[in-house]
Amino acid sequence: MRHDLATIQTWIRPNSSVLDLGCGDGSLLASLAKEKNVAGYGIEINEAHLIECIKKNVNVIEQDLDADLDNFKSQSFDTVVMTQALQAVRYPDKVIDDMLRIGKECVITFPNFGHWRCRLYLALKGRMPVSKILPYTWYNTPNIHLCTFRDFEALCHRKSLTILNRTVVDSNDNDNPLIRWFPNLFGETAIYHITR
Amino acid sequence: MPESIPKDSVGIVKPETVNFEEPITLQSGKVLPHFQLVYETYGTLNSDKSNAVLVCHALSGHHHAAGYHAMGDKKPGWWDTAIGPGKAIDTNRFFVVAVNNLGGCHGSTGPTSINPDTNKKYGPDFPIVTCKDWVNSQVRLSDHLGILQWAAIVGGSLGGMQVMQWSIDYPERIKNAIVIAAAPKLSAQNIAFNEIARKAILSDADFHDGHFYEKGTIPKTGLILARMLGHITYLSDAAMREKFGRELRDGAISFDYDVEFQVESYLNYQGEVFSKNFDANSYLLMTRALDYFDPAQEYDHDLAKAFAQASCNFLIVSFTTDWRFSPARSEEIVEALLEAKRNVSYAEIDCPQGHDSFLLDVPRYTQLFKAYMDAIQLEAAVTTSEESN
């Protein structure tokens, strides 16, 4: 399981309900159902992913995150999760508003554009960073709203959101003290647990 | 005619008939003293009867859903694309039951059956039956077959409506509900189309207020018109353009009102075939059953409240170019199921064929449908025959 998903799993309470926006192949929801008896639903548009979810007996709704989420009632889920999709939606701030309308709490993970490799790439090459985590070129990337941890926290502050928990991981899952001291420089993926 | 039976076909099948001597009280309050249902089965019922799948048919469907009745048959059953060995509803795994609905005209008790009170065909005196009545009659068939719980009940269009009704009325008897290209109730536009179809039949001079059997006529023109109209709503604009365009039958316009365009020819042909195979009174009845379907009505017009009765898992499927029951109608179902906190998956299949898509082998639809069916756990079977698996 992806590192960010493993961390999220520890934050989700047993027997709670989870909505996973951009749920991919349903790994997180399948695991949460099995390990924590979580009642989950995923939203996905990728055809292959939909089928993978169905094969895992994961509830999955074909729906575009860029369309509205009005079919989900306010405060109808304990937690709304969105992993590695924030940077790909058209209106990230509106999606966060919707997540906090639908769920009591939210968990969001996204890649850190402030990572030192990105900074170095741009500084030295003068071109948009391409890396293992962000492998696309600027013209074909689905990641249209990249941000740094600091950017995200500024948004949370502006929206007066409470950050319940946050953690930063890198792809090697090293317990690197540099990441703890300078997350916005050394962390590759941020995991935020927020509420209103 | 199949030269030989395809490998993925259920092969030659034979309909069966069951008579129910206990009266059935219909939603209208009328009572049928006894009735019969005609059905077909494909595959083998396992020892604990946990692998049964019921297939509900749409407006003009019947019990012959898969396979062939004889080697001379031009076409297999109406849902042969979905039912067979290795297909979405895999008959290597499931025992499939397809039934002709009450009020139909393919063998189950309906307007063409003999009314025991008069010893004549019921004709227009056959009581109007509803989706609820169909489900109640199908429960009798389940009891007859000893099936306490269906692994899945599956249907497209009006068939999907019966599936929803099952899930609400008999939650303990259905584990999975597969509802394809359906709607939670008809829109005014849907009812309007039905009304024109009925009007075509009712106003045909050969209809004789439904007593045309005694007159030795059939309201052929009415049936043809009803079917032609129906067919337009089953196809999308894109599908019609693709299939017929503005092709002319004879290559040039003839400045008269004969059938000139290919699309006219197609609709006339479909109408003609249908008028020979379908009973006008049954058609009227089936369209009314569609109009009346509204499971939320009993629950303060709250669909979520209706679905709160259900306990099964749901798969809802719609097609982008279906304008008869558009994706928005399926999304109403999904939204209510989410509100009722039922297990539900939903797919909107992008394909050009319109409402008819549910009958076709659209790859993405077939794959998803098959994935869902394959993932159904036959729980009772696992505990009793684990080793044989």
Interface residues (C-beta under 8 A of the other chain):
Chain A: S17 A39 Y41 E47 L50 I51 C53 I54 K55 K56 N57 V58 N59 V60 I61 E62 Q63 N71 F72 K73 S76
Chain B: N313 L315 E331 V334 E335 L338 E339 K341 N343 V344 S345 Y346 A347 E348 R364 Q367 L368 A371 Y372 D374 A375 Q377
